[in-house]
């Protein structure tokens, strides 16, 4: 997956069209289209905006190593909201939430 494909993957995972996504990272829609098609590479500022706005892993984003696959490579807006909420909880509440998740996972037969 090349850099343009990765940018497209981030955009689509957040269910944004090119115009909306371009606005969030500070480029024009035309520039975003060129980046996604591999016609040009994003500037350092655009890469930093991708990292800061969408919490994407820079190693994954910039790596040409096909075998490199961090977990997660990016997170959706819903996952980010959930993670932010969990981080705000006191330790005991986090523990209880984890126990609830374990029960739900067993209920739906996930490992």
ROMARDREN-466183 format. One record per residue (C-alpha): x, y negated, z; residue in one letter. Coordinates in steps of 0.05 Angstrom, whole numbers. Layout:
N
REC/east/north/up/zagu
REC/X/Y/Z/a
...
END
This chain:
111
REC/east/north/up/zagu
REC/0/0/0/x
REC/31/-66/-21/x
REC/25/-132/17/x
REC/-34/-156/-26/x
REC/-72/-91/-12/x
REC/-59/-100/63/x
REC/-86/-171/61/x
REC/-148/-147/25/x
REC/-156/-91/76/x
REC/-154/-142/133/x
REC/-204/-187/98/x
REC/-253/-131/83/x
REC/-247/-102/153/x
REC/-273/-169/179/x
REC/-328/-169/127/x
REC/-307/-236/98/x
REC/-309/-259/26/x
REC/-248/-290/-5/x
REC/-272/-361/7/x
REC/-285/-350/81/x
REC/-220/-311/92/x
REC/-179/-362/54/x
REC/-207/-418/97/x
REC/-188/-381/161/x
REC/-115/-372/139/x
REC/-107/-440/107/x
REC/-100/-424/34/x
REC/-144/-435/-27/x
REC/-188/-379/-53/x
REC/-146/-377/-116/x
REC/-82/-368/-76/x
REC/-115/-312/-36/x
REC/-137/-278/-100/x
REC/-66/-282/-127/x
REC/-38/-253/-61/x
REC/-88/-196/-62/x
REC/-72/-180/-135/x
REC/3/-182/-122/x
REC/14/-242/-168/x
REC/48/-280/-112/x
REC/71/-270/-41/x
REC/42/-307/19/x
REC/83/-362/52/x
REC/112/-352/121/x
REC/57/-399/147/x
REC/4/-355/115/x
REC/34/-292/146/x
REC/35/-325/214/x
REC/-38/-347/205/x
REC/-56/-274/188/x
REC/-22/-250/251/x
REC/-51/-303/296/x
REC/-122/-303/267/x
REC/-132/-229/256/x
REC/-82/-198/305/x
REC/-50/-156/251/x
REC/15/-120/264/x
REC/71/-156/228/x
REC/113/-93/222/x
REC/55/-59/185/x
REC/40/-120/144/x
REC/111/-131/119/x
REC/136/-59/117/x
REC/148/-24/51/x
REC/157/41/89/x
REC/98/84/69/x
REC/107/128/130/x
REC/101/69/178/x
REC/31/70/206/x
REC/21/34/272/x
REC/-42/44/312/x
REC/-81/1/305/x
REC/-58/-36/242/x
REC/-112/-87/253/x
REC/-175/-92/293/x
REC/-244/-114/273/x
REC/-277/-175/304/x
REC/-322/-128/345/x
REC/-262/-90/372/x
REC/-228/-155/389/x
REC/-289/-179/428/x
REC/-292/-113/465/x
REC/-218/-113/481/x
REC/-220/-186/505/x
REC/-279/-169/550/x
REC/-245/-108/579/x
REC/-182/-147/594/x
REC/-222/-197/633/x
REC/-250/-144/680/x
REC/-220/-129/749/x
REC/-181/-64/753/x
REC/-237/-25/788/x
REC/-287/-46/735/x
REC/-239/-24/680/x
REC/-232/44/714/x
REC/-308/52/718/x
REC/-316/32/645/x
REC/-264/83/624/x
REC/-302/137/662/x
REC/-366/118/627/x
REC/-330/122/560/x
REC/-304/191/577/x
REC/-374/215/594/x
REC/-402/186/529/x
REC/-345/218/489/x
REC/-360/286/519/x
REC/-434/276/505/x
REC/-422/266/431/x
REC/-368/321/432/x
REC/-308/278/415/x
REC/-240/300/442/x
END
